[in-house]
Amino acid sequence: MGMADECCCMQLIDGNGEFNVDGLENFVRTTKLNHCGLSYAVVAIMGPQSSGKSTLMNHLFHTNFREMDAFRGRSQTTKGIWIAKCVGIEPFTIAMDLEGSDSRERGEDDTTFEKQSALFALAIADIVLINMWCHDIGREQAANKPLLKTVFQTPLEYLEPILREDIQKIWDAVPKPQTLKNTPLSEFFNVEVTALSSYEEKEGQFKEQVAELRQRFFHSISPGGLAGDRQGVVPASGFSFSAQQIWRVIKENKDLDLPAHKVMVATVRCEEIANDKLRRLSADEGWLALEEAVQEGPVSGFGKRLSSVLDTYLSEYDMEAVYFDEGVRNAKRKQLESKALDFVYPTYSTLLGHLRSKAFESFKIQLEQSLKKGEGFAASVRTCTQSCMLEFDRGCADAAIRQAKWDASKVREKLRRDIDTEASSVRSVKLSAIIADHEKNLTEALSGPVESLFEVGDEDTWASIRRLLKRETEAAVLKFSTAIAGFEMDQAAVDTMVQNLRSYARNVVVKKAREEAGKVLIRMKDRFSTVFNHDNDSLPRVWTGKEDIRTITKDARAASLRLLSVMAAIRLDEKPDKVESLLFSSLMDGTAAASLPRDRSIGDSVDPLASSMWEEVSPQDKLITPVQCKSLWRQFKAETEYTVTQAISAQEAHKKNNNWMPPPWAILAMAVLGFNEFILLLKNPLYLMILFVAYLLLRALWVQMDIAAEFRHGALPGILSISSKFLPTIMNLIRRLAEEAQGQRPPEASRPQQSLASQSFRYQTPPPAGSSSIPESSVSSNISSSESEFESSGLNLIRRRSTNIPEAESS
């Protein structure tokens, strides 16, 4: 690489004062100045035009600034300000060549740029060289005294006393702040004088002296170097921006506050560095992979991985911003850290959400498994809650990063609320299931037995129901208390639930009682039919004529009325009442209605059942009102009247059918008048034999034709039926006798099957006139059941009579 390429000479500010921003950026990038931190120096040179400044810089730092052509005479060679990298100098050193003063091109009055460039060099450079001819010392203008007033530079070594005296006079004459009025020059400037031979007259000696002077610029910023005690150095990465801002301030003719400028440069550069690190963080592959993994679910080691990524960019920031103002650097670092944390926090929040969801699902699974094992609900909730909260805390600890103390308490509280809500929900479901199960058991334990007790309907029905209710309720309460013990509820809640269970059991009985009360008429008719058609041994009655139908009817009605009194009111509190006595006195006593006192004011008798309430019975315990009882009893009597009538008819028919013997006087007359014939038969056995054969034939005809059954429906129907069967029966007997005579066994003679209708009594007795208000369907159903019962009784009577005939023959 050639020297021209290595030094990268470029014009920083042109003759019109325009700053070359792009050129400086390129210079910084090409020479890698931005990597130097504070390890760099700036050396500027100023002096009269054509005083050999560029030549000195090129020999001193191996740069390639443009030099004056001696054959063209004294003229302006360097325009504006140029910079170049000093070749072979350590540390990195920038050489700055300023436009010469007193130039003919700018004129005598245009010294503005000279002052601006001199002030710029003083602000930028660590070392300022003032190149002066020795014969110019002592002159006012040519010696650049106005310039010296601005930059306070030094003369040649052997003229040092003169120069120092002049400089001290200048320093004393410069207006200073009151606080710095007595401050010596040495507090701000280190003045040194170096003498060099003329390049034109003694080139070799000049080069030797320059080479010797070059050695002083090695490690110039180290302690003891030319700029070893410098302060307020702008880091190399901020050099470009700092130079731009200083020139802008100088051109705008504003006060140049270098400390404030330092802070401003640090602020801008640190912010640029911070933004760059934040941008690189957002595109970091490790971060992107971590962010993508978190979207899928919990990530193990999240905190360590994220902390490592953040540390990388924060460390890079610290390295690049280490040379800037400490206060600015730290403030921008905090901003960078805050922005970086804000950038990654949503992912952290997502991770916490996954951890919360995972812990919550774990709680539900563990709770379900624990309950399946039969452990108590409250104990299971505590154990599962503790386990899941510990799992969440461990996940949060794993997700925590070193750069921030993020608070996961809100997510933790939400998890706890979710767990409490879930536990409460499961608790309600489990308690509801337990309650429903015990209520179902109570319903099964009470409904059937209560219905059976109501079917019995005697004076002990309600006492039995109370005993049943108490026994089943206490058993259910004991089981229920054991079942909910694991929930560890307070006693008040337990008492409330137990009371609700007791109320439910009571309501089951009440509901069943109301259902049965709606079927009381059917129950009464069934009770009447049972008592009326069966004897004390529960055998079906056969109406033979010996039964007292009036008494039986009264007993059956009393049993039905007792059932009505049982169903009239709910008696679960063992309070005495007069329902039964009132019903019996009003409905069973035939003279009660006739003997009722009359209210003279209205002209009617006082009916104790003309009320909608029972005395000593609360309204909620009422099932059937007195008025309804009276109406039901009237309907009941109307619908059971036909059964009584049928029984009476059957009894009368039985008496008629069984009365075949003649009257006693007729038997006595036959015995007296037929005595001679009886003696004749005894004297002549042939007649007796004929009579015996005739008896056998008549007996056979009697059995074959079932004459007794035929005459049960009346004499005329019996005669007609016997006349139609007489000849076939005679022929059948003769055929059988013939077959027996020939030695053949006759087949079993099948008796003609008589239909059930022909053996039953069908007295179509019309119902009483007072039953016209009875529903037609109720009457018809009752009639059908009564007819069936009576037919069955009649059939049993016929069968018994049939079986009695062989017994008589055998006797």
Sequence and secondary structure as in RCSB ss.txt:
>XXXX:A:sequence
MGMADECCCMQLIDGNGEFNVDGLENFVRTTKLNHCGLSYAVVAIMGPQSSGKSTLMNHLFHTNFREMDAFRGRS
QTTKGIWIAKCVGIEPFTIAMDLEGSDSRERGEDDTTFEKQSALFALAIADIVLINMWCHDIGREQAANKPLLKT
VFQTPLEYLEPILREDIQKIWDAVPKPQTLKNTPLSEFFNVEVTALSSYEEKEGQFKEQVAELRQRFFHSISPGG
LAGDRQGVVPASGFSFSAQQIWRVIKENKDLDLPAHKVMVATVRCEEIANDKLRRLSADEGWLALEEAVQEGPVS
GFGKRLSSVLDTYLSEYDMEAVYFDEGVRNAKRKQLESKALDFVYPTYSTLLGHLRSKAFESFKIQLEQSLKKGE
GFAASVRTCTQSCMLEFDRGCADAAIRQAKWDASKVREKLRRDIDTEASSVRSVKLSAIIADHEKNLTEALSGPV
ESLFEVGDEDTWASIRRLLKRETEAAVLKFSTAIAGFEMDQAAVDTMVQNLRSYARNVVVKKAREEAGKVLIRMK
DRFSTVFNHDNDSLPRVWTGKEDIRTITKDARAASLRLLSVMAAIRLDEKPDKVESLLFSSLMDGTAAASLPRDR
SIGDSVDPLASSMWEEVSPQDKLITPVQCKSLWRQFKAETEYTVTQAISAQEAHKKNNNWMPPPWAILAMAVLGF
NEFILLLKNPLYLMILFVAYLLLRALWVQMDIAAEFRHGALPGILSISSKFLPTIMNLIRRLAEEAQGQRPPEAS
RPQQSLASQSFRYQTPPPAGSSSIPESSVSSNISSSESEFESSGLNLIRRRSTNIPEAESS
>XXXX:A:secstr
  HHHHHT EEEE TT  B HHHHHHHHHHHTGGG TT EEEEEEE BTTSSHHHHHHHHH        GGG S 
    SEEEEE TT SSEEEEEEE  BS TTT SS  HHHHHHHHHHHHH SEEEE   GGGTT STTTTHHHHHH
H     STTHHHHHHHHHHHHHHS   GGGTT  GGGT          TTT HHHHHHHHHHHHGGGTTTTSTTS
TTTT  S   GGGHHHHHHHHHHHHHTT    HHHHHHHHHHHHHHHHHHHHHHHHHT HHHHHHHHHHHHS  T
THHHHHHHHHHHHHHHHHHHHTTS HHHHHHHHHHHHHHHHHHHHHHHHHHHHHHHHHHHHHHHHHHHHHHHTT 
 HHHHHHHHHHHHHHHHHHHHHHH  TT     HHHHHHHHHHHHHHHHHHHHHHHHHHHHHHHHHHHHHHHHHH
HHHHHH STTHHHHHHHHHHHHHHHHHHHHHHHTGGG   HHHHHHHHHHHHHHHHHHHHHHHHHHHHTHHHHHH
HHHHHHHHB TTS B    S S HHHHHHHHHHHHHHHHHHHTB  SS     HHHHHIIIII TTTTTT  EET
TTTEE  TT  SS TT  GGGBSS HHHHHHHHHHHHHHHHHHHHHHHHHHHHHHHHT  S  HHHHHHHHHHTH
HHHHHHHH HHHHHHHHHHHHHHHHHHHHHTHHHHGGG HHHHHHHHHHHHHHHHHHHHHHHHHHHTT       
     HHHHS        GGGTTS HHHHHHHHHHHHHHHHHHHHHHHHHHHHHHHHHHH 
